[in-house]
Amino acid sequence: MQSDRASYHSIGEYIAQFPEAIQKILEELRATIKSSAPGAEEKISYQMPAFALKGNLVYFAAWKDHIGFYPTSSGTLAFKDELARHEFSKGTIKFPIEKPLPLDLISRIVKFRVAENLHKAEMKTRKK
């Protein structure tokens, strides 16, 4: 479902291109990420919505039959048992469009990524 459009300037612009039902899913995902990563910056990266806090946290995108959620390989590995009922691979999770998003799981993955990025940033600061 991703558009062939060359570039987006905001997550809102990205979401606005989709039908209303998909927009609702994407806004729900966006709100979950925002509440799970206070202070994270919204941006477009690789032509997908992304959130960053001391580095990239997560990305997401709408496709023909699923919502792609990209929490990096560490984000999928840390939750691999809970993700077993979903289609996933290194750094990628596919949530079927026709099923409700597992928002609690998504929130926990985002919080994990926030902690991971903050820890990495702290370790870099200590090395200086």
QUIQUI-V662271 format. One record per pair of residues at least 4 apart in sequence whose ideal C-beta (glycine too) atoms are under 7 Angstrom apart, sorted by the first residue. I is the first residue (numbers start at 0). J is the second residue. If there is no record, write none. Layout:
# QUIQUI-V662271
i: {I I}
j: {J J}
This chain:
# QUIQUI-V662271
i: {0 0 0 0 0 1 1 1 2 4 6 7 7 7 7 8 8 9 10 10 10 10 10 11 13 13 14 14 14 17 17 17 17 18 19 21 21 22 23 24 24 24 24 25 25 26 27 27 28 28 28 28 28 29 29 30 31 31 31 31 32 32 32 32 35 35 35 36 36 36 36 36 38 39 39 39 39 40 40 40 41 42 42 43 43 43 44 44 44 45 47 47 47 48 48 49 49 50 50 51 51 52 52 52 53 53 53 54 54 56 56 56 56 57 57 57 57 57 57 58 59 59 59 59 60 61 62 64 64 65 65 65 65 66 66 66 67 67 68 68 68 69 69 70 70 70 70 71 71 72 72 72 73 73 74 74 74 74 75 75 75 75 75 75 77 78 78 78 79 81 82 82 85 85 85 86 87 87 87 94 94 100 101 102 103 104 105 106 107 108 109 110 111 112 113 114 115 116 117 118 119 120 121 122}
j: {17 21 61 62 63 60 61 62 16 16 46 12 13 43 46 12 43 43 14 29 41 43 48 15 43 48 22 25 26 21 22 25 61 22 23 25 61 26 27 28 66 96 100 29 61 30 31 100 32 59 66 100 105 33 48 34 35 102 105 106 36 50 57 109 106 109 110 50 52 56 109 113 52 50 51 52 56 50 51 52 50 49 51 47 48 49 49 55 58 58 58 59 60 58 59 55 58 56 57 55 56 56 113 116 116 117 120 116 119 109 112 113 116 68 69 70 74 109 112 69 66 67 68 69 67 66 67 95 96 93 94 95 96 94 96 100 91 93 92 94 105 90 91 74 75 108 112 90 112 76 89 90 77 115 78 108 111 112 79 82 87 89 90 92 111 82 104 108 83 104 87 92 92 93 94 93 91 92 93 98 100 105 105 106 107 108 109 110 111 112 113 114 115 116 117 118 119 120 121 122 123 124 125 126}
